[in-house]
């Protein structure tokens, strides 16, 4: 097997690792491309385990890029939210629905945003253990820490992430109903209906990146969020919307002149929406939104 075929065989796994590590499709693609350049210039005959070599290269390149991004994101205008890997109008019908739902949760906007709270090594250790089932010894070799330190990194990461996740996960059907009702109420600007769907302390996080108008800090409280959507509808600024899929997760897609202008995903705890994540930054939105194609890899 030649170098290119070997690399392409492992590319989906490398892309999945880089994306979870960086929360950005563009940066993940750059890291995987850099891994390819290193692989293409390596002495392949001397490498006994191609997958291990490629995962190591991608992890270390990803960590370097993540450290740089952490510094860059300090200058970001307003809240930073992940750049989606893929956006579709229709669901993926090629896989088991339960598997699709579990995978979407693993790369949901909410979860990727939560990962931003972790330090680079902490994030890498957690993902390598929980998402890619590496041993602590393997993780230590990859990120340059002892096995004991890796255990501590993963333990701390789990504690921090657990504290930020809903206590009662909603079933897919309930999630869909809440999101659809919220979309309809937001289109009408019905503040009371919106508030009835939200937890009293719900949070709205909007990412405009300084490119388009968006709240520059998280908006907290059901009443304030309801008033915001009321004001948007009153100004006639509510855009045509429909349900779609972001990274396999159900989302509200809004369009302006036929082009995707924003998307919103929600986090549900029990029977109420506790968080909304809206990406409006056009640099993070694809020019073309497609129907779901079989075999798309997250």
MIMI-448338 format. One line per field, with one value per residue (C-alpha): residue in one letter; x, y, z. Coordinates in Angstrom, 3 decimals. Last residue first. Example, Ala and Ser with C-alpha at 12.3 -4.5 7.8 and 13.67 -1.06 7.14 Angstrom:
2
type S, A
c1 13.670, 12.300
c2 -1.060, -4.500
c3 7.140, 7.800
This chain:
298
type X, X, X, X, X, X, X, X, X, X, X, X, X, X, X, X, X, X, X, X, X, X, X, X, X, X, X, X, X, X, X, X, X, X, X, X, X, X, X, X, X, X, X, X, X, X, X, X, X, X, X, X, X, X, X, X, X, X, X, X, X, X, X, X, X, X, X, X, X, X, X, X, X, X, X, X, X, X, X, X, X, X, X, X, X, X, X, X, X, X, X, X, X, X, X, X, X, X, X, X, X, X, X, X, X, X, X, X, X, X, X, X, X, X, X, X, X, X, X, X, X, X, X, X, X, X, X, X, X, X, X, X, X, X, X, X, X, X, X, X, X, X, X, X, X, X, X, X, X, X, X, X, X, X, X, X, X, X, X, X, X, X, X, X, X, X, X, X, X, X, X, X, X, X, X, X, X, X, X, X, X, X, X, X, X, X, X, X, X, X, X, X, X, X, X, X, X, X, X, X, X, X, X, X, X, X, X, X, X, X, X, X, X, X, X, X, X, X, X, X, X, X, X, X, X, X, X, X, X, X, X, X, X, X, X, X, X, X, X, X, X, X, X, X, X, X, X, X, X, X, X, X, X, X, X, X, X, X, X, X, X, X, X, X, X, X, X, X, X, X, X, X, X, X, X, X, X, X, X, X, X, X, X, X, X, X, X, X, X, X, X, X, X, X, X, X, X, X
c1 -18.229, -18.105, -20.594, -21.280, -24.630, -25.250, -27.580, -29.141, -26.909, -26.381, -24.216, -22.265, -21.135, -21.286, -18.307, -17.034, -20.629, -20.558, -24.183, -23.763, -26.518, -26.257, -29.305, -29.198, -31.594, -34.527, -37.160, -38.730, -35.826, -32.667, -32.536, -29.615, -30.448, -29.005, -29.302, -28.146, -27.377, -27.508, -27.707, -28.275, -31.599, -31.961, -31.481, -31.878, -32.247, -31.488, -32.884, -30.998, -31.254, -27.818, -26.041, -23.122, -25.714, -29.053, -32.113, -35.337, -36.637, -36.384, -37.245, -35.563, -36.993, -35.870, -39.329, -38.429, -41.191, -39.796, -36.332, -37.827, -39.944, -36.881, -34.938, -37.841, -38.054, -34.319, -34.595, -37.557, -35.927, -32.792, -29.199, -27.817, -24.218, -21.907, -21.389, -24.969, -24.911, -24.622, -22.455, -18.677, -17.610, -17.423, -21.206, -21.392, -24.525, -24.898, -28.406, -28.702, -31.685, -32.137, -35.951, -35.783, -37.212, -40.301, -42.787, -40.478, -40.761, -44.567, -44.634, -42.250, -44.151, -41.888, -43.829, -40.693, -39.394, -42.606, -42.359, -38.697, -39.333, -42.132, -39.893, -37.020, -39.261, -40.845, -37.472, -35.934, -39.002, -38.638, -34.888, -35.358, -34.231, -31.170, -31.805, -28.867, -27.833, -24.064, -21.809, -20.930, -20.226, -17.679, -15.713, -15.693, -14.802, -11.924, -10.552, -10.546, -8.999, -6.154, -5.629, -5.360, -2.961, -0.795, -0.557, 0.436, 3.181, 2.835, 4.283, 1.065, 1.255, 3.334, 1.075, -2.018, -0.649, 0.071, -3.351, -4.892, -6.610, -10.375, -10.875, -13.727, -13.236, -9.483, -8.102, -10.760, -9.999, -6.223, -6.477, -8.781, -6.596, -3.483, -5.089, -6.753, -10.465, -13.212, -13.314, -14.655, -17.966, -18.250, -17.680, -20.421, -22.946, -22.175, -22.789, -19.881, -20.449, -24.197, -24.313, -22.616, -25.188, -28.077, -26.614, -26.129, -29.714, -30.997, -29.075, -27.266, -28.063, -30.957, -28.776, -31.247, -32.274, -31.329, -27.678, -24.871, -21.357, -18.263, -19.662, -17.380, -17.441, -18.647, -16.681, -18.505, -18.028, -15.266, -12.345, -9.136, -8.848, -9.624, -6.177, -4.376, -6.411, -5.962, -2.171, -2.407, -4.900, -2.549, 0.306, -2.063, -3.384, 0.129, 0.876, -2.372, -2.088, 1.494, 0.640, -2.487, -0.431, 2.324, -0.184, -2.100, 1.041, 2.362, 5.759, 7.255, 10.748, 9.466, 7.459, 10.567, 8.705, 8.175, 4.627, 3.769, 4.917, 2.933, -0.103, 0.069, 0.141, -2.994, -4.662, -3.810, -5.183, -8.393, -8.870, -8.323, -11.024, -13.496, -13.106, -13.736, -9.991, -9.620, -12.922, -12.058, -8.511, -9.661, -12.458, -10.129, -7.503, -10.095, -11.482, -7.918, -6.809, -7.455, -6.469, -3.039, -2.452, -3.580, -1.224, 1.811, 1.506, 0.000
c2 13.131, 11.280, 11.632, 8.117, 8.824, 12.397, 14.633, 17.273, 20.243, 23.767, 25.863, 28.984, 27.318, 29.313, 29.992, 33.064, 34.319, 34.832, 34.265, 31.214, 30.885, 28.716, 28.465, 27.166, 25.822, 24.761, 23.173, 19.726, 17.903, 19.825, 20.831, 22.373, 24.323, 24.799, 27.957, 28.599, 31.770, 33.533, 30.540, 31.914, 32.045, 35.802, 35.593, 32.169, 30.886, 27.296, 26.055, 22.991, 19.221, 17.703, 15.711, 18.144, 20.870, 19.537, 21.311, 22.899, 25.868, 29.637, 32.721, 35.710, 37.788, 41.374, 42.944, 45.371, 43.844, 40.373, 41.334, 43.139, 40.119, 37.893, 40.085, 40.366, 36.568, 36.322, 38.947, 37.161, 33.737, 34.904, 35.387, 36.942, 35.872, 38.740, 40.703, 40.138, 39.886, 42.244, 40.928, 40.718, 41.288, 37.505, 37.239, 34.407, 34.451, 32.743, 32.691, 31.487, 30.069, 31.046, 30.786, 27.614, 28.311, 27.039, 29.254, 32.239, 31.760, 31.618, 34.825, 36.640, 35.802, 37.349, 35.472, 33.849, 33.255, 31.432, 29.160, 28.386, 27.726, 25.312, 23.458, 23.296, 22.003, 19.376, 18.214, 17.823, 15.875, 13.496, 13.056, 12.218, 14.952, 14.437, 15.184, 16.681, 18.969, 19.439, 22.081, 20.281, 17.098, 18.945, 20.196, 16.821, 14.918, 17.299, 16.921, 13.118, 13.209, 15.468, 13.429, 10.179, 11.868, 12.985, 9.413, 8.141, 10.733, 13.615, 14.251, 14.609, 11.476, 9.263, 10.084, 9.343, 5.918, 5.077, 6.322, 3.930, 5.317, 4.878, 7.430, 9.547, 9.139, 8.631, 10.611, 13.271, 13.724, 13.794, 16.333, 18.616, 18.533, 19.139, 22.199, 23.638, 22.997, 25.613, 25.311, 21.775, 23.346, 25.022, 21.629, 20.177, 22.917, 22.912, 19.173, 16.911, 14.054, 14.756, 14.196, 10.822, 9.715, 10.834, 9.083, 5.878, 5.971, 6.655, 3.660, 4.853, 5.676, 8.010, 11.046, 13.864, 16.459, 20.097, 19.492, 21.389, 19.969, 20.443, 23.424, 26.259, 26.269, 29.241, 32.274, 34.883, 38.550, 39.965, 37.496, 38.866, 36.090, 33.694, 34.284, 33.149, 29.961, 29.471, 29.355, 26.702, 24.776, 24.830, 23.339, 20.750, 19.859, 19.357, 17.065, 15.140, 14.871, 13.565, 11.025, 9.867, 9.480, 7.442, 5.240, 4.604, 3.778, 1.208, -0.185, 2.996, 2.430, 1.715, 4.946, 7.127, 10.384, 13.159, 12.166, 11.603, 15.075, 16.629, 14.523, 15.676, 19.290, 18.567, 17.069, 20.213, 22.499, 20.460, 20.732, 24.498, 24.903, 22.555, 24.346, 22.966, 22.424, 19.049, 17.627, 18.628, 17.257, 13.869, 13.478, 14.534, 12.012, 9.226, 10.138, 10.394, 6.872, 5.167, 8.346, 8.167, 4.553, 5.265, 8.238, 6.394, 3.339, 0.000
c3 12.089, 8.823, 5.989, 4.653, 3.115, 2.039, 3.992, 1.751, 1.245, 2.530, 0.229, 1.133, 4.347, 7.582, 9.860, 7.982, 7.897, 11.696, 12.701, 14.948, 17.548, 20.654, 22.922, 26.475, 29.114, 26.942, 29.163, 29.570, 31.232, 30.420, 26.766, 24.922, 21.807, 18.343, 16.277, 12.729, 10.851, 7.489, 5.118, 1.633, -0.238, 0.032, 3.784, 5.403, 8.942, 9.975, 13.280, 14.465, 14.948, 15.557, 12.823, 12.816, 12.187, 10.934, 9.582, 10.803, 8.890, 9.060, 7.032, 8.707, 11.558, 10.952, 10.656, 13.418, 15.581, 14.918, 16.221, 19.229, 20.212, 19.775, 22.209, 24.654, 24.923, 25.616, 28.365, 29.955, 29.802, 31.608, 30.515, 27.341, 26.703, 25.708, 22.499, 21.341, 17.560, 14.604, 11.784, 11.290, 14.905, 15.298, 15.160, 17.684, 19.837, 23.233, 24.723, 28.315, 30.220, 33.867, 33.923, 31.817, 28.401, 26.573, 28.453, 27.880, 24.129, 24.255, 26.299, 23.958, 20.802, 18.166, 15.522, 14.060, 17.597, 18.560, 15.508, 16.106, 19.813, 18.995, 16.541, 19.047, 21.837, 19.605, 18.234, 21.690, 22.832, 19.896, 20.498, 24.200, 26.584, 28.773, 32.441, 34.350, 31.502, 31.003, 32.590, 35.808, 33.861, 31.733, 34.709, 36.477, 33.325, 32.571, 36.095, 35.798, 32.319, 33.454, 36.632, 34.700, 32.295, 35.206, 36.452, 32.995, 32.826, 30.390, 26.919, 24.934, 22.779, 25.072, 28.011, 25.943, 24.999, 28.645, 29.663, 27.158, 24.079, 23.684, 20.890, 22.249, 26.003, 26.345, 23.403, 23.931, 27.639, 27.151, 24.317, 26.275, 29.389, 27.285, 25.606, 28.743, 29.145, 28.991, 25.202, 25.666, 26.692, 23.285, 21.648, 23.846, 23.059, 19.328, 19.247, 18.307, 20.788, 20.898, 17.132, 17.607, 20.177, 17.948, 14.884, 16.855, 18.119, 14.575, 13.077, 9.964, 6.324, 7.106, 7.826, 8.437, 5.834, 5.306, 6.062, 7.749, 8.148, 10.288, 12.105, 13.259, 17.040, 19.098, 20.260, 22.361, 21.454, 19.262, 19.306, 20.852, 23.465, 20.607, 19.132, 22.293, 22.576, 18.835, 19.214, 21.933, 19.792, 16.789, 18.800, 20.271, 16.818, 15.448, 18.390, 18.013, 14.226, 14.373, 17.064, 15.225, 12.040, 13.696, 15.551, 12.327, 10.350, 12.826, 11.773, 10.306, 8.821, 5.312, 5.391, 5.601, 6.141, 3.580, 2.619, 6.289, 7.284, 4.443, 5.360, 8.979, 7.741, 5.691, 8.772, 10.727, 8.003, 7.750, 11.511, 11.349, 8.710, 10.425, 13.745, 17.219, 17.662, 19.434, 18.256, 14.702, 14.852, 16.153, 13.582, 10.770, 11.868, 12.027, 8.589, 7.142, 8.123, 4.786, 2.954, 4.587, 3.588, 0.019, -0.178, 1.196, -1.039, 0.000
